[in-house]
Amino acid sequence: NAGVTQTPKFQVLKTGQSMTLQCAQDMNHNSMYWYRQDPGMGLRLIYYSASEGTTDKGEVPNGYNVSRLNKREFSLRLESAAPSQTSVYFCASTLDRLAEAFFGQGTRLTVV
Amino acid sequence: DAKTTQPPSMDCAEGRAANLPCNHSTISGNEYVYWYRQIHSQGPQYIIHGLKNNETNEMASLIITEDRKSSTLILPHATLRDTAVYYCIVRFSPGANSKLTFGKGITLSVRP
């Protein structure tokens, strides 16, 4: 099983460009999450999706949009990238409210 | 979800037990305590979780105080590979899926 797969692993954007970070899980999990992690900081929740068809804001949603395309896939879009969005982005999924979370290996994004 | 407080860092000698503390004084009766760790900027990894009783698995033990206001994660025989950031999370259980929110965690350094 692949678990949680994020693409791309690395990306460099120019200020104002847009891009979509992809996340897919093959564990039939209900909930999916997007986090960002800045150097020396903990993970901060951007958006989450408790189930297919629903999405909710986390701690730092500004500048981002998400789509829960189906049960497997949860994408994160930056419409107009800013240098402040330079970070490592992690996607995670959980089967249900008590289950352990599985994380992808991260996308390292630099906005110049 | 209740907030947690962890010291920023600690160290221990290889082969000794590492006891990582966490305070969650505002925890409510149906909130679980979860522990994750993050090794060198990889995606976080689930370790263990519990409600009231002490829990043990192949990775660690979780000791929750009787009043549930604090807990300790115990790595019985720490190795150099246990050097990581450890996150203590309190998560609401019943009802709809709750957000999974991380703090800054505690950095554990295992010394040879």
Interface residues (C-beta under 8 A of the other chain):
Chain A: V4 N30 S31 Y33 Y35 Q37 M41 G42 L43 R44 L45 Y48 A50 S51 D56 G58 E59 V88 F90 A92 T94 D96 R97 L98 E100 A101 F102 F103 G104 Q105 G106
Chain B: Y32 Y34 Y36 Q38 S41 Q42 G43 P44 Q45 Y46 H49 V85 Y87 R91 F92 S93 P94 G95 A96 N97 S98 K99 L100 T101 F102 G103 K104 G105
